[in-house]
Amino acid sequence: IGKQGKTNWIDKIGVSYNVNVKNSLSIADSLLFTKTSLENLRNGAQHNIPVSTSMKIFNYFTLSPKINLKERWYLSQIEKQWDGSNIITDTVNKFTRAHEYQFSTSLNTKVYGILNFNNKKIKAIRHVITPNLSFNYKPDFSSNKYGYYKNVQIDSIGNTQTYSIMQNGIFGSPSNQKQGNININIGNILEMKVLNKNDSINNIRKIKLLESFN
């Protein structure tokens, strides 16, 4: 618990929750309410939980980490087998769940510079530099430890192919590739302070020379 009036990073944690449930059926009218329609019914639920916060480090930098959790729920999964000449795909009526997560963080600050003039009209020029460094990472969820992806033989010489047990899922499958990137951005604002002779109360007027030069 921080001191009264002081805000800590734990006070800035933001958590939200969203769930999306879908049922979808694409079939001829004559086959509605039959066993075939039940076999073609696609349904599922997707849960999203983003968690974020921000904190000051070294007094001048703001660090903003964020993690996004996602989980899919299905009532079935697929199973593929090689029968000696073809790949047989079966639908298994089994509750199937899969999670994935993505982590990102950004670090930014502001640098101010001002140049004063003894000019009767131009009083100063101010330069604001906003550097931002961000990082994004998502693991590979096709690893065997998760069980979301399997291998199936595809020909008589033993070649195999990787498939997702949720490839028919209405919300798709977890990512099967490791993803990571670093972004660097430098924003610039350049403004000039001039004498405003038409206003005796606010006698200084700001003029934007560069409002957003990145």
Phi and psi in degrees as GROMACS dihedral restraints (atoms count N, CA, C in turn):
[ dihedral_restraints ]
;  ai    aj    ak    al  type     phi  dphi    fc
    3     4     5     6     1   -79.6    20    10
    4     5     6     7     1   173.1    20    10
    6     7     8     9     1   -67.6    20    10
    7     8     9    10     1   154.2    20    10
    9    10    11    12     1   -61.1    20    10
   10    11    12    13     1   129.5    20    10
   12    13    14    15     1    89.6    20    10
   13    14    15    16     1    -9.9    20    10
   15    16    17    18     1  -103.4    20    10
   16    17    18    19     1   132.9    20    10
   18    19    20    21     1  -102.0    20    10
   19    20    21    22     1   124.9    20    10
   21    22    23    24     1   -99.2    20    10
   22    23    24    25     1   166.8    20    10
   24    25    26    27     1   -61.2    20    10
   25    26    27    28     1   -31.0    20    10
   27    28    29    30     1   -67.8    20    10
   28    29    30    31     1   -25.3    20    10
   30    31    32    33     1   -74.5    20    10
   31    32    33    34     1   -16.9    20    10
   33    34    35    36     1   -99.8    20    10
   34    35    36    37     1     6.8    20    10
   36    37    38    39     1   -67.1    20    10
   37    38    39    40     1   127.8    20    10
   39    40    41    42     1  -115.8    20    10
   40    41    42    43     1   129.5    20    10
   42    43    44    45     1  -130.4    20    10
   43    44    45    46     1   133.7    20    10
   45    46    47    48     1  -135.5    20    10
   46    47    48    49     1   164.9    20    10
   48    49    50    51     1  -139.8    20    10
   49    50    51    52     1   134.6    20    10
   51    52    53    54     1  -139.0    20    10
   52    53    54    55     1   134.8    20    10
   54    55    56    57     1  -125.9    20    10
   55    56    57    58     1   137.9    20    10
   57    58    59    60     1  -125.5    20    10
   58    59    60    61     1   120.3    20    10
   60    61    62    63     1  -115.4    20    10
   61    62    63    64     1   131.8    20    10
   63    64    65    66     1  -134.2    20    10
   64    65    66    67     1   145.1    20    10
   66    67    68    69     1  -129.9    20    10
   67    68    69    70     1   130.1    20    10
   69    70    71    72     1  -137.6    20    10
   70    71    72    73     1   137.7    20    10
   72    73    74    75     1  -141.4    20    10
   73    74    75    76     1   126.8    20    10
   75    76    77    78     1  -124.0    20    10
   76    77    78    79     1   107.0    20    10
   78    79    80    81     1  -160.5    20    10
   79    80    81    82     1   158.7    20    10
   81    82    83    84     1   -66.3    20    10
   82    83    84    85     1   149.0    20    10
   84    85    86    87     1   -57.6    20    10
   85    86    87    88     1   -35.9    20    10
   87    88    89    90     1   -68.0    20    10
   88    89    90    91     1   -17.1    20    10
   90    91    92    93     1  -101.5    20    10
   91    92    93    94     1     3.5    20    10
   93    94    95    96     1   -62.3    20    10
   94    95    96    97     1   146.5    20    10
   96    97    98    99     1    61.7    20    10
   97    98    99   100     1    29.2    20    10
   99   100   101   102     1  -117.3    20    10
  100   101   102   103     1   174.8    20    10
  102   103   104   105     1   -62.8    20    10
  103   104   105   106     1   -33.3    20    10
  105   106   107   108     1   -63.0    20    10
  106   107   108   109     1   -38.3    20    10
  108   109   110   111     1   -66.1    20    10
  109   110   111   112     1   -36.9    20    10
  111   112   113   114     1   -66.5    20    10
  112   113   114   115     1   -35.5    20    10
  114   115   116   117     1   -70.2    20    10
  115   116   117   118     1   -25.7    20    10
  117   118   119   120     1   -95.8    20    10
  118   119   120   121     1    -1.2    20    10
  120   121   122   123     1   -72.6    20    10
  121   122   123   124     1   126.5    20    10
  123   124   125   126     1  -110.0    20    10
  124   125   126   127     1   127.9    20    10
  126   127   128   129     1  -147.2    20    10
  127   128   129   130     1   165.2    20    10
  129   130   131   132     1   171.1    20    10
  130   131   132   133     1   173.2    20    10
  132   133   134   135     1  -135.3    20    10
  133   134   135   136     1   142.1    20    10
  135   136   137   138     1  -126.1    20    10
  136   137   138   139     1   127.0    20    10
  138   139   140   141     1  -109.6    20    10
  139   140   141   142     1   135.5    20    10
  141   142   143   144     1  -126.2    20    10
  142   143   144   145     1   129.4    20    10
  144   145   146   147     1  -132.5    20    10
  145   146   147   148     1    94.6    20    10
  147   148   149   150     1   -85.3    20    10
  148   149   150   151     1   135.8    20    10
  150   151   152   153     1  -126.3    20    10
  151   152   153   154     1   130.0    20    10
  153   154   155   156     1  -146.0    20    10
  154   155   156   157     1   159.5    20    10
  156   157   158   159     1  -157.8    20    10
  157   158   159   160     1   177.0    20    10
  159   160   161   162     1  -148.2    20    10
  160   161   162   163     1   150.1    20    10
  162   163   164   165     1  -150.8    20    10
  163   164   165   166     1   152.3    20    10
  165   166   167   168     1   -88.5    20    10
  166   167   168   169     1   133.1    20    10
  168   169   170   171     1  -129.1    20    10
  169   170   171   172     1   141.6    20    10
  171   172   173   174     1    53.8    20    10
  172   173   174   175     1    26.7    20    10
  174   175   176   177     1    72.5    20    10
  175   176   177   178     1   -30.0    20    10
  177   178   179   180     1  -114.5    20    10
  178   179   180   181     1    -7.1    20    10
  180   181   182   183     1  -114.0    20    10
  181   182   183   184     1   145.5    20    10
  183   184   185   186     1  -113.4    20    10
  184   185   186   187     1   120.4    20    10
  186   187   188   189     1  -104.2    20    10
  187   188   189   190     1   128.6    20    10
  189   190   191   192     1  -127.5    20    10
  190   191   192   193     1    86.2    20    10
  192   193   194   195     1   -80.4    20    10
  193   194   195   196     1   152.3    20    10
  195   196   197   198     1  -151.1    20    10
  196   197   198   199     1   138.3    20    10
  198   199   200   201     1  -129.7    20    10
  199   200   201   202     1   135.4    20    10
  201   202   203   204     1  -116.0    20    10
  202   203   204   205     1   118.1    20    10
  204   205   206   207     1  -100.5    20    10
  205   206   207   208     1   135.0    20    10
  207   208   209   210     1  -133.8    20    10
  208   209   210   211     1   137.2    20    10
  210   211   212   213     1  -138.3    20    10
  211   212   213   214     1   136.3    20    10
  213   214   215   216     1  -110.5    20    10
  214   215   216   217     1   141.0    20    10
  216   217   218   219     1  -123.1    20    10
  217   218   219   220     1   129.6    20    10
  219   220   221   222     1  -130.9    20    10
  220   221   222   223     1   158.3    20    10
  222   223   224   225     1   -96.8    20    10
  223   224   225   226     1     2.0    20    10
  225   226   227   228     1  -154.7    20    10
  226   227   228   229     1   168.3    20    10
  228   229   230   231     1  -147.6    20    10
  229   230   231   232     1   166.8    20    10
  231   232   233   234     1  -107.6    20    10
  232   233   234   235     1   155.8    20    10
  234   235   236   237     1  -137.7    20    10
  235   236   237   238     1   127.8    20    10
  237   238   239   240     1  -112.1    20    10
  238   239   240   241     1   140.7    20    10
  240   241   242   243     1  -139.9    20    10
  241   242   243   244     1   150.3    20    10
  243   244   245   246     1   -96.9    20    10
  244   245   246   247     1   121.3    20    10
  246   247   248   249     1   -96.9    20    10
  247   248   249   250     1    10.4    20    10
  249   250   251   252     1   107.8    20    10
  250   251   252   253     1   -21.8    20    10
  252   253   254   255     1  -140.5    20    10
  253   254   255   256     1   -23.6    20    10
  255   256   257   258     1  -143.7    20    10
  256   257   258   259     1   163.2    20    10
  258   259   260   261     1   -90.2    20    10
  259   260   261   262     1   123.4    20    10
  261   262   263   264     1  -100.7    20    10
  262   263   264   265     1   125.7    20    10
  264   265   266   267     1  -109.1    20    10
  265   266   267   268     1   121.3    20    10
  267   268   269   270     1  -115.0    20    10
  268   269   270   271     1   148.0    20    10
  270   271   272   273     1  -100.4    20    10
  271   272   273   274     1   120.8    20    10
  273   274   275   276     1  -103.5    20    10
  274   275   276   277     1   120.6    20    10
  276   277   278   279     1   -77.3    20    10
  277   278   279   280     1    92.9    20    10
  279   280   281   282     1  -150.1    20    10
  280   281   282   283     1   135.2    20    10
  282   283   284   285     1   -62.3    20    10
  283   284   285   286     1   126.6    20    10
  285   286   287   288     1  -128.0    20    10
  286   287   288   289     1   128.9    20    10
  288   289   290   291     1  -129.9    20    10
  289   290   291   292     1   149.4    20    10
  291   292   293   294     1  -148.8    20    10
  292   293   294   295     1   135.8    20    10
  294   295   296   297     1  -113.5    20    10
  295   296   297   298     1   158.4    20    10
  297   298   299   300     1  -154.3    20    10
  298   299   300   301     1   160.8    20    10
  300   301   302   303     1  -145.6    20    10
  301   302   303   304     1   158.2    20    10
  303   304   305   306     1  -138.5    20    10
  304   305   306   307     1   132.2    20    10
  306   307   308   309     1  -113.9    20    10
  307   308   309   310     1   138.8    20    10
  309   310   311   312     1  -146.3    20    10
  310   311   312   313     1   155.2    20    10
  312   313   314   315     1  -153.2    20    10
  313   314   315   316     1   154.8    20    10
  315   316   317   318     1  -138.1    20    10
  316   317   318   319     1   149.4    20    10
  318   319   320   321     1  -130.4    20    10
  319   320   321   322     1   124.0    20    10
  321   322   323   324     1  -143.8    20    10
  322   323   324   325     1   162.3    20    10
  324   325   326   327     1  -154.3    20    10
  325   326   327   328     1  -179.9    20    10
  327   328   329   330     1  -131.1    20    10
  328   329   330   331     1   136.4    20    10
  330   331   332   333     1  -118.7    20    10
  331   332   333   334     1   125.1    20    10
  333   334   335   336     1  -110.2    20    10
  334   335   336   337     1   137.0    20    10
  336   337   338   339     1  -135.2    20    10
  337   338   339   340     1   139.5    20    10
  339   340   341   342     1  -135.6    20    10
  340   341   342   343     1   138.6    20    10
  342   343   344   345     1  -121.6    20    10
  343   344   345   346     1   114.6    20    10
  345   346   347   348     1   -91.5    20    10
  346   347   348   349     1   147.6    20    10
  348   349   350   351     1  -124.5    20    10
  349   350   351   352     1   149.7    20    10
  351   352   353   354     1   -96.3    20    10
  352   353   354   355     1    26.3    20    10
  354   355   356   357     1   -79.6    20    10
  355   356   357   358     1   146.6    20    10
  357   358   359   360     1   -67.4    20    10
  358   359   360   361     1   -28.2    20    10
  360   361   362   363     1  -106.4    20    10
  361   362   363   364     1   -49.1    20    10
  363   364   365   366     1   -90.8    20    10
  364   365   366   367     1   121.6    20    10
  366   367   368   369     1   -96.5    20    10
  367   368   369   370     1   -39.1    20    10
  369   370   371   372     1  -165.6    20    10
  370   371   372   373     1   158.6    20    10
  372   373   374   375     1  -124.6    20    10
  373   374   375   376     1   128.1    20    10
  375   376   377   378     1  -116.4    20    10
  376   377   378   379     1   136.4    20    10
  378   379   380   381     1  -119.5    20    10
  379   380   381   382     1   123.7    20    10
  381   382   383   384     1  -113.5    20    10
  382   383   384   385     1   119.8    20    10
  384   385   386   387     1  -108.5    20    10
  385   386   387   388     1   129.0    20    10
  387   388   389   390     1  -120.4    20    10
  388   389   390   391     1    90.5    20    10
  390   391   392   393     1   -79.5    20    10
  391   392   393   394     1   142.7    20    10
  393   394   395   396     1  -139.4    20    10
  394   395   396   397     1   128.1    20    10
  396   397   398   399     1  -119.3    20    10
  397   398   399   400     1   124.3    20    10
  399   400   401   402     1  -129.7    20    10
  400   401   402   403     1   151.9    20    10
  402   403   404   405     1  -136.1    20    10
  403   404   405   406     1   138.4    20    10
  405   406   407   408     1  -134.8    20    10
  406   407   408   409     1   135.4    20    10
  408   409   410   411     1  -146.0    20    10
  409   410   411   412     1   136.9    20    10
  411   412   413   414     1  -137.0    20    10
  412   413   414   415     1   128.2    20    10
  414   415   416   417     1   -72.1    20    10
  415   416   417   418     1   172.4    20    10
  417   418   419   420     1   -91.1    20    10
  418   419   420   421     1   115.5    20    10
  420   421   422   423     1   -96.7    20    10
  421   422   423   424     1    15.8    20    10
  423   424   425   426     1   -91.4    20    10
  424   425   426   427     1     2.3    20    10
  426   427   428   429     1   -61.4    20    10
  427   428   429   430     1   148.4    20    10
  429   430   431   432     1   -60.2    20    10
  430   431   432   433     1   -27.1    20    10
  432   433   434   435     1   -65.9    20    10
  433   434   435   436     1   -21.5    20    10
  435   436   437   438     1   -87.3    20    10
  436   437   438   439     1   -35.1    20    10
  438   439   440   441     1    79.3    20    10
  439   440   441   442     1    12.9    20    10
  441   442   443   444     1   -84.2    20    10
  442   443   444   445     1   -20.8    20    10
  444   445   446   447     1  -125.7    20    10
  445   446   447   448     1   143.1    20    10
  447   448   449   450     1  -132.4    20    10
  448   449   450   451     1   166.7    20    10
  450   451   452   453     1  -108.0    20    10
  451   452   453   454     1   144.5    20    10
  453   454   455   456     1  -136.0    20    10
  454   455   456   457     1   140.9    20    10
  456   457   458   459     1   -68.9    20    10
  457   458   459   460     1   140.7    20    10
  459   460   461   462     1  -120.9    20    10
  460   461   462   463     1    -8.1    20    10
  462   463   464   465     1  -154.1    20    10
  463   464   465   466     1   176.7    20    10
  465   466   467   468     1   -74.9    20    10
  466   467   468   469     1   -13.4    20    10
  468   469   470   471     1   -96.4    20    10
  469   470   471   472     1     4.1    20    10
  471   472   473   474     1    96.1    20    10
  472   473   474   475     1     7.8    20    10
  474   475   476   477     1   -65.2    20    10
  475   476   477   478     1   145.5    20    10
  477   478   479   480     1  -121.8    20    10
  478   479   480   481     1   164.6    20    10
  480   481   482   483     1  -139.1    20    10
  481   482   483   484     1   141.0    20    10
  483   484   485   486     1   -89.7    20    10
  484   485   486   487     1   135.1    20    10
  486   487   488   489     1  -136.4    20    10
  487   488   489   490     1   156.9    20    10
  489   490   491   492     1   -92.8    20    10
  490   491   492   493     1   135.5    20    10
  492   493   494   495     1   -71.1    20    10
  493   494   495   496     1    -8.4    20    10
  495   496   497   498     1  -116.1    20    10
  496   497   498   499     1    23.6    20    10
  498   499   500   501     1   -65.5    20    10
  499   500   501   502     1   -20.1    20    10
  501   502   503   504     1   -95.8    20    10
  502   503   504   505     1     3.1    20    10
  504   505   506   507     1   -65.5    20    10
  505   506   507   508     1   143.2    20    10
  507   508   509   510     1   -67.8    20    10
  508   509   510   511     1   -21.1    20    10
  510   511   512   513     1  -108.9    20    10
  511   512   513   514     1    15.1    20    10
  513   514   515   516     1    75.6    20    10
  514   515   516   517     1  -158.3    20    10
  516   517   518   519     1  -125.8    20    10
  517   518   519   520     1   162.0    20    10
  519   520   521   522     1   -61.5    20    10
  520   521   522   523     1   157.7    20    10
  522   523   524   525     1   -61.7    20    10
  523   524   525   526     1   137.9    20    10
  525   526   527   528     1  -109.8    20    10
  526   527   528   529     1    21.8    20    10
  528   529   530   531     1  -139.1    20    10
  529   530   531   532     1   139.9    20    10
  531   532   533   534     1   -74.1    20    10
  532   533   534   535     1   132.4    20    10
  534   535   536   537     1  -127.0    20    10
  535   536   537   538     1   136.0    20    10
  537   538   539   540     1  -159.1    20    10
  538   539   540   541     1   140.7    20    10
  540   541   542   543     1  -152.9    20    10
  541   542   543   544     1   153.8    20    10
  543   544   545   546     1  -121.0    20    10
  544   545   546   547     1   130.5    20    10
  546   547   548   549     1  -119.1    20    10
  547   548   549   550     1   137.8    20    10
  549   550   551   552     1  -123.9    20    10
  550   551   552   553     1   127.7    20    10
  552   553   554   555     1  -134.7    20    10
  553   554   555   556     1   138.5    20    10
  555   556   557   558     1  -124.7    20    10
  556   557   558   559     1   113.5    20    10
  558   559   560   561     1   -97.1    20    10
  559   560   561   562     1   147.1    20    10
  561   562   563   564     1  -132.9    20    10
  562   563   564   565     1   135.8    20    10
  564   565   566   567     1  -128.0    20    10
  565   566   567   568     1   126.8    20    10
  567   568   569   570     1  -124.4    20    10
  568   569   570   571     1   121.7    20    10
  570   571   572   573     1  -135.7    20    10
  571   572   573   574     1   156.9    20    10
  573   574   575   576     1  -123.2    20    10
  574   575   576   577     1   138.4    20    10
  576   577   578   579     1  -101.4    20    10
  577   578   579   580     1   123.1    20    10
  579   580   581   582     1  -125.1    20    10
  580   581   582   583     1   160.5    20    10
  582   583   584   585     1   -75.9    20    10
  583   584   585   586     1   128.9    20    10
  585   586   587   588     1  -104.3    20    10
  586   587   588   589     1    98.6    20    10
  588   589   590   591     1   -72.9    20    10
  589   590   591   592     1   -19.4    20    10
  591   592   593   594     1   -84.8    20    10
  592   593   594   595     1    -5.7    20    10
  594   595   596   597     1  -130.9    20    10
  595   596   597   598     1   111.6    20    10
  597   598   599   600     1   -78.8    20    10
  598   599   600   601     1   -19.1    20    10
  600   601   602   603     1   -86.9    20    10
  601   602   603   604     1   -55.8    20    10
  603   604   605   606     1  -101.9    20    10
  604   605   606   607     1    85.1    20    10
  606   607   608   609     1   -86.4    20    10
  607   608   609   610     1     1.5    20    10
  609   610   611   612     1  -115.0    20    10
  610   611   612   613     1   130.6    20    10
  612   613   614   615     1  -120.9    20    10
  613   614   615   616     1   137.7    20    10
  615   616   617   618     1   -95.9    20    10
  616   617   618   619     1   134.0    20    10
  618   619   620   621     1  -120.8    20    10
  619   620   621   622     1   124.2    20    10
  621   622   623   624     1   -78.6    20    10
  622   623   624   625     1   121.1    20    10
  624   625   626   627     1   -92.1    20    10
  625   626   627   628     1   -42.7    20    10
  627   628   629   630     1  -135.5    20    10
  628   629   630   631     1   113.4    20    10
  630   631   632   633     1   -89.5    20    10
  631   632   633   634     1   -33.8    20    10
  633   634   635   636     1  -153.8    20    10
  634   635   636   637     1    84.3    20    10
  636   637   638   639     1  -110.4    20    10
  637   638   639   640     1   107.8    20    10
